[in-house]
Amino acid sequence: MHPPPNPHIVTQLVGSVVELISFGKHVFHISFENGDKLSVGCPFRFDVGVTESPVCEFPLSESNKLRLLGSSVRQAECDGDGTLRVRFTNGDSLIAYANAPQYEAHTLTLSGKEYVV
């Protein structure tokens, strides 16, 4: 696992509008209208509104992440261990847990620069 980016880097996601969501066998991607991208390939929690969801792992058999299309990032932060927390304007939230050192947890591409955790 790589160290997390500085907190001010992650906050650059705030205001980004979700344009595209795509899936692979062991990853899902959130692409934003401004060209930034978030790729998650680790255990994660996707809470819908105030309803807390269980931790999800790959491969995914179904997804409710399409709810994010057209919403924007309201808050983004990264803990010291690399865990990423993103809240969206529609009330949903995503937590990507970066506590398994054997693989990369998530990748942020912001303004053309890639940050791997």
RODO-2510 file (C-alpha; in nm, 4 decimals, decimal comma):
residues 117
     n   res          X          Y          Z
     1     m     0,0000     0,0000     0,0000
     2     h     0,1180     0,3497    -0,0807
     3     p     0,0812     0,6333     0,1721
     4     p    -0,2351     0,8430     0,1396
     5     p    -0,2203     1,1801    -0,0360
     6     n    -0,2164     1,5008     0,1657
     7     p    -0,5627     1,5968     0,2943
     8     h    -0,5833     1,9081     0,0748
     9     i    -0,5402     1,6904    -0,2358
    10     v    -0,8406     1,4709    -0,1544
    11     t    -1,0594     1,7744    -0,0902
    12     q    -1,0132     1,8663    -0,4575
    13     l    -1,2937     1,6143    -0,5223
    14     v    -1,5448     1,8444    -0,3514
    15     g    -1,7873     1,9846    -0,6057
    16     s    -1,7051     1,7222    -0,8700
    17     v    -2,0176     1,5918    -1,0478
    18     v    -2,0485     1,2157    -1,1101
    19     e    -2,0746     1,1528    -1,4842
    20     l    -1,9999     0,7807    -1,5238
    21     i    -1,9843     0,4673    -1,3112
    22     s    -1,8201     0,1544    -1,4518
    23     f    -1,7352    -0,1879    -1,3135
    24     g    -1,4739    -0,4566    -1,3514
    25     k    -1,4492    -0,7911    -1,1755
    26     h    -1,2450    -0,6502    -0,8871
    27     v    -1,2863    -0,2724    -0,9204
    28     f    -1,5391     0,0004    -0,9833
    29     h    -1,4718     0,3465    -1,1207
    30     i    -1,6440     0,6767    -1,0627
    31     s    -1,5662     0,9293    -1,3361
    32     f    -1,6434     1,2963    -1,2866
    33     e    -1,7458     1,5615    -1,5416
    34     n    -1,4175     1,7497    -1,4865
    35     g    -1,2106     1,4450    -1,5921
    36     d    -1,1141     1,3320    -1,2415
    37     k    -1,1654     0,9662    -1,1489
    38     l    -1,1869     0,7473    -0,8396
    39     s    -1,1196     0,3735    -0,8686
    40     v    -1,2008     0,1443    -0,5752
    41     g    -1,0594    -0,2082    -0,5523
    42     c    -1,0871    -0,2862    -0,1822
    43     p    -1,3547    -0,3681     0,0744
    44     f    -1,5925    -0,0730     0,0875
    45     r    -1,9189     0,0485     0,2346
    46     f    -2,1747     0,2336     0,0251
    47     d    -2,4438     0,3847     0,2438
    48     v    -2,7657     0,4991     0,0789
    49     g    -2,8902     0,8109     0,2558
    50     v    -2,8997     0,7368     0,6276
    51     t    -2,9212     0,3581     0,5819
    52     e    -2,5938     0,1919     0,6785
    53     s    -2,4921    -0,0899     0,4452
    54     p    -2,2674    -0,3899     0,5123
    55     v    -1,9068    -0,3890     0,3971
    56     c    -1,8893    -0,5066     0,0348
    57     e    -1,6123    -0,7067    -0,1268
    58     f    -1,5314    -0,8009    -0,4852
    59     p    -1,6468    -0,9507    -0,7118
    60     l    -1,9746    -0,7588    -0,6987
    61     s    -2,2934    -0,9372    -0,7971
    62     e    -2,5115    -0,6241    -0,8024
    63     s    -2,4804    -0,2527    -0,7445
    64     n    -2,6863     0,0446    -0,6366
    65     k    -2,4139     0,2985    -0,7179
    66     l    -2,6000     0,4294    -1,0229
    67     r    -2,7819     0,6492    -0,7709
    68     l    -2,4714     0,8706    -0,7739
    69     l    -2,5066     0,9767    -1,1378
    70     g    -2,5510     1,3535    -1,1540
    71     s    -2,4789     1,4104    -0,7851
    72     s    -2,1630     1,5852    -0,6702
    73     v    -1,9087     1,5333    -0,3956
    74     r    -2,0034     1,7250    -0,0815
    75     q    -1,7116     1,6119     0,1373
    76     a    -1,3964     1,4043     0,0827
    77     e    -1,1309     1,3026     0,3320
    78     c    -0,8622     1,0386     0,3685
    79     d    -0,7622     0,8921     0,7063
    80     g    -0,3993     0,8360     0,8025
    81     d    -0,4283     0,4665     0,7139
    82     g    -0,5518     0,5551     0,3635
    83     t    -0,9231     0,4898     0,4228
    84     l    -1,1166     0,7226     0,1931
    85     r    -1,4517     0,8761     0,2943
    86     v    -1,6654     1,0520     0,0341
    87     r    -2,0094     1,2057     0,0907
    88     f    -2,2328     1,3032    -0,1994
    89     t    -2,5003     1,5712    -0,2341
    90     n    -2,7747     1,3082    -0,2701
    91     g    -2,7033     1,1907     0,0883
    92     d    -2,5101     0,8754    -0,0063
    93     s    -2,1601     0,8029     0,1187
    94     l    -1,8718     0,5785     0,0218
    95     i    -1,5987     0,4469     0,2501
    96     a    -1,3072     0,2643     0,0849
    97     y    -1,1157     0,0714     0,3525
    98     a    -0,7397     0,0727     0,2976
    99     n    -0,6389    -0,1640     0,5752
   100     a    -0,5286    -0,4631     0,3640
   101     p    -0,1616    -0,4067     0,2743
   102     q    -0,1459    -0,6846     0,0118
   103     y    -0,3174    -0,4781    -0,2592
   104     e    -0,3910    -0,1254    -0,3686
   105     a    -0,7099     0,0091    -0,2153
   106     h    -0,8060     0,3023    -0,4332
   107     t    -0,6683     0,5341    -0,6952
   108     l    -0,7558     0,9010    -0,7377
   109     t    -0,6833     1,0808    -1,0615
   110     l    -0,7053     1,4559    -1,0026
   111     s    -0,6110     1,7145    -1,2654
   112     g    -0,4174     1,4471    -1,4567
   113     k    -0,2091     1,3318    -1,1575
   114     e    -0,2623     0,9847    -1,0134
   115     y    -0,2578     0,9084    -0,6381
   116     v    -0,2480     0,5394    -0,5451
   117     v    -0,3243     0,4164    -0,1938
***
